[in-house]
């Protein structure tokens, strides 16, 4: 076709062209007509193909923490003991995300742990269950000792060896994420953990992503969020970031949101795409 393909790895190659990099390779996004796409060439910065822009290779990989690299399922026994039903874990985490947004938009910011405690009490009240102080403490402390998902450690090793800069961006407080990464044995893989406290907003408030980009001193499109939450991917991409979505357990993207360049079932798939 007469176009020269750079030897640089080009995983995200063309979400803007209607493609997504999956764990199985480059695939056409649903509803996209791929017949008329022209050749494109990858280089050090974003390139043009017709009217579309191919994103540059990211300078920084930005990881969400809870459920993305750390396994929330480790909390399930606490919910079985307190509520008699392990599915209360999903109900609690959903309420936690919901009310973290509520306190953001109403300028009533409080740290993630405090919101977590409040919605645990709320869930118990909704269900007519008496949750003891010990159960509450064990549950919230359990957030600090979550294990990494089985494939995460090897994936981080590979990405670090490949020379990627890696940071975390989570709704957890600075002290909480420090404890989480230390207890999971992952601290040395990240150059820093960026806090939402500077903007007193929780993800996916767009100010969180803008502030993180300014802090890191890179353009928005040079950042790639890796997250297992569709709302996080939505927020980052609306802020101009690239994104990789971990569809853990078969969870789906928000259909009204932009499509990330990488979609995989776990970190192994994301890592393979980034290193391909």
N, C-alpha and C positions, 0 to 999 in steps of 0.2 A: 504494500500500500504506500510505500515510499516514506513512511514516518519512522523516525528513529526513537526507539524506546530506551529510556535511561536505565542504567543498571540499578538505580536506587530502588529500594523496596517501595511498592506503591499500593499498599493495601486498600487504602480508602479511595482508591482510584476513582470511583466516579459515582458517588451517591447523587451528585448534582446532574449526572448524565442519565440517571434512572437506573443505576446499578447498585447492588449492595454486596459487600464481601461477606459471605457466610463461611461457616466452618468447612463447607464443601467446595468453596470456590466462589468465583464472581458470578452473581446471578442477577437477572433482571427483576426489578421491583414490580410487585403486582400492579396491573393497570398501565404499565409503561410500554410504549411501542419502541422496540430497540432496532427496527429495521433501518432507520435513517441516521444513526449515529455515525459520525465520521471518525477518522483516526485521531488519536491524541498522543502527546508526548509529555513525559514527566520530567521535571527538573527540580531546581531548588526552591522555586516559589510556585504559586498557583499558576496554571497554564490555561489557555483558552482553547476550546473546541467549538467553533461556531459561536453561539451566544452563551455557552455554558462554561463554568469555571471548575477546573479540577483542583481540589484542595491540596495545599502543600503538605509535605511530611510534617507531622506534629513535632514540636520541640519538647513538649512536656505531656506526659500521660498523667491524668488526674483521676484518682480512684475514689469512688464512694467506698464506704467501709461496711456498714451494717447490711448484711445479706449479699453484698457484692463480693467482698473478700472474706468476711466472717459469717459463720453459719448461725442464723437466728434459731434454727431448730433445736439447738442445745438448750434453749429456754423452755421447751415444751413440757418437760417433767414438772417444772414449777407451776405451770398452768393446770396440768392434770391434778396436782396436789391441791391447788387453791380453788379451782373451779370445777374439778371433776371432769373436765373436757379439754383436751389438748387444742381443739380448734379455737379456744379463747385467745391463744397466742396471736393468730391472724387478726382477730377482732381488736385486740389491744393495740397491735402495731398500726392497724388502719386508723384507729382513733388517735393514736399518737401523731401520725402524719397529718391527719385532718386538723387537729387542734394546734399543731405547730404552725400551720398556715393561718389559723384564726388569730393567734397571738401576734403573728407577723403583720397581718393587714390591719389590725386594730391598734398597732403600736403598744402592745402589752407584752413585749418580749420577756421571756424567762428561759433559763437554760433547758436543754432537751431532757435532762434527767428529771427536773421538776415537773415538766409537762408530762413525762412518762408516769410519774407517781400520781399526778392528778387524774389522768385518764384511766389508770388502773383502779383507782377508787370509784371513778365514774362507771366503769364496766361492772365492777362488783355490785354497785347500787342498782344498775340496770337489770342485773340478773338476780337480784335479791340474795346475793352471796356475801357472807362475812369473811373478808380476807384478813388474816392476822397481820400484825406489824412485822412479824418474822417472815411471813410469806412475801410481803411487799419488799422487804429488804433483800431477801434472797433473790427475788426476780430482778430487781434493779442492779444488784451487785453482779448478777449473772451476765448482764450486758457487758461488763468489764472483762469477763473471762471467756468470751466466745471463742471457739476454735476456728481456724481458717478452714474453708472448704478444701476437700482433699487435693484438688489439683492446683491450688493457689500458690503454694510455696515454690514448686518447680517452675510455674509460669513466671513468677516474679524473678526467680534466678535467671531465667532465659532473657527476660526483657532487660534486666540490669546489665547482664553480660553483653547485650547488644548495644548498650550505650544510651538507652533512653533515660531522660530525667523523669523521676516519678515522685509525685506528691499525693497526699490525700486531701479530700474536701468532703467533710461530713457534717451533719447537723449536731453531732455530739460535741460536748464542751472540750476545750483543750486538755484539761486534766483527764477527762474520760477517754478520749482517743489515745492519749499517751499511754494510759494503762492498758487499753485494748490491744494496741500494737505490741507493747512489751510482753503482755501475757500470751499473745499469740506467736511470739518470736519473729515478728515481722519488722521491727523498728528499723533495722539497718538497710532495708530496701527502699526507704523513702527519705528524700532529703529534708522534707518538712511536712507538717500537718497544718493545713490552713483552716483557721477558725471562722465560723460565721459571726462570732461575737463582735467583730469590728463594724459590721453593718447592722447588727441586732435584727437580723432577718434569717429565716430558715430557707433552705432550698425547697422549692424551685423559684424563689423570688429572684428575678433577673439581676438585682443588685449584687447578690452573692457571687454570681459568675463574673460580672463586670469587675467587682472589687478584687477577686482572685487573679484575674488577668492583669490588672494594674499592679498588683503585688508581685507577680512573677515577672513582670516587665516584658511580656510577649504579646503579640497580636492575638485576638480572640481565635482566629482560624488556625493558629499554631498550637492550640490546646485541644487535647482529645480526652473527653470524659469517658470513663469506663464505669458503667453502673448497671445494676440489676433492677432498676426502677424506671418505668416508662415516663413518669412525671419528671424525674431527674434529667433524663435524656432530652425531654421536651424543653425544659428550662435552659439547659446548656446550649442546645442548638438554636433556640430563639435569641440567645445572647451572642450567636455567631461562632460557637465552638463546633468542632467535630465531635462525634460520639461513637461509642461501641456499646451495644446493648446485649446484656447477658440475659437470655430468656430462660432463666432457671425454672425448672418445673413446668416448662411450656407456657409461661406467662406471655402476654401479648403486648405489643406496642399500642399506644393511643392512636386510633386511626386518623384523627384530625391533626396529628403532629407531623413534623418533618421526619423523613426516614434517615436513620443513621447509616454511615458507610459500612459499619461492621455489625453483623448480627450473629450471635453464636449461643449455644446452650450453656457454655461455661467458660472459664478463663482459658482453658486449653485451646478452645476454638478461637478466642480473641487473639491469643498469643500467636497461634499459627498464622492467622491473617496478617498480623503486624510484622511478622518475620518473613513472610513469603516473598 
